[in-house]
Amino acid sequence: MMYQYRCACCNQVVLASDTTCPKCGSHHIRSPFGFWFFCCVACLVIAIGVTFGKLYLKHHPTDEGAPKTITDLLSSGKSQSLN
């Protein structure tokens, strides 16, 4: 069986219907689906963030001129500080 419920204390494999670990008596049973649930929620949050980012950039366009590079931004900062 690929997906198994495990005790959080002793890492013993337990049945899904067990409420306590037969080895140590702990009530902390870990679900095998916690990691996958986290991954799905993280992907959903990233997809929503990218979508909102695209919508924001679509409705708030940047300058119509040529795109500025990092070197342009750094050189403009130096020229302003020298004046």
C-alpha positions as CSV (number, residue, x, y, z in Angstrom):
1,M,0.0,0.0,0.0
2,M,1.6,3.3,-1.1
3,Y,-0.3,5.7,1.1
4,Q,-0.2,4.8,4.8
5,Y,-1.4,6.5,7.9
6,R,1.5,6.8,10.4
7,C,1.8,7.6,14.1
8,A,3.5,11.0,14.6
9,C,5.4,9.8,17.7
10,C,6.9,6.4,16.7
11,N,6.3,6.4,12.9
12,Q,4.4,3.1,13.2
13,V,2.0,2.3,10.3
14,V,-1.6,2.3,11.6
15,L,-4.9,1.6,10.0
16,A,-7.0,4.6,8.8
17,S,-9.8,3.6,11.2
18,D,-7.5,3.5,14.2
19,T,-7.7,6.5,16.6
20,T,-4.7,5.5,18.7
21,C,-1.4,3.9,17.9
22,P,-1.2,0.3,19.0
23,K,2.5,0.6,19.8
24,C,2.7,3.8,21.9
25,G,-0.9,4.8,22.5
26,S,-0.5,8.2,20.8
27,H,-3.6,9.9,19.4
28,H,-1.5,11.9,16.8
29,I,-2.1,10.0,13.5
30,R,-0.6,11.6,10.4
31,S,-2.5,11.6,7.2
32,P,-0.7,10.6,4.0
33,F,-2.5,13.4,2.1
34,G,-1.2,16.4,4.0
35,F,1.7,17.0,1.7
36,W,-0.4,16.7,-1.4
37,F,-3.0,19.1,0.0
38,F,-0.3,21.6,0.7
39,C,1.2,21.3,-2.8
40,C,-2.3,21.8,-4.4
41,V,-3.0,24.9,-2.3
42,A,0.4,26.3,-3.0
43,C,0.0,25.9,-6.8
44,L,-3.5,27.5,-6.6
45,V,-2.1,30.5,-4.8
46,I,0.7,30.9,-7.3
47,A,-1.7,30.6,-10.2
48,I,-4.0,33.3,-8.7
49,G,-1.0,35.5,-8.0
50,V,0.3,35.3,-11.6
51,T,-3.2,35.9,-12.9
52,F,-3.7,39.0,-10.8
53,G,-0.2,40.2,-11.8
54,K,-1.0,39.9,-15.4
55,L,-4.3,41.7,-15.0
56,Y,-2.6,44.5,-13.1
57,L,0.1,45.0,-15.7
58,K,-2.6,44.9,-18.5
59,H,-4.6,47.7,-16.9
60,H,-1.6,49.7,-15.6
61,P,0.8,49.8,-18.6
62,T,4.4,50.9,-18.1
63,D,6.2,53.6,-20.1
64,E,5.6,53.4,-23.8
65,G,9.3,53.9,-24.5
66,A,12.0,51.3,-24.7
67,P,12.2,49.0,-21.6
68,K,14.7,50.1,-19.1
69,T,17.5,47.7,-18.1
70,I,19.1,47.4,-14.7
71,T,22.2,49.3,-16.0
72,D,20.0,52.2,-17.2
73,L,18.4,52.4,-13.7
74,L,21.8,52.3,-12.0
75,S,23.3,54.9,-14.2
76,S,20.4,57.3,-13.8
77,G,20.6,57.0,-10.0
78,K,24.4,57.9,-10.2
79,S,23.8,60.9,-12.4
80,Q,21.1,62.2,-10.1
81,S,23.3,61.8,-7.0
82,L,26.2,63.7,-8.7
83,N,24.1,66.8,-9.5
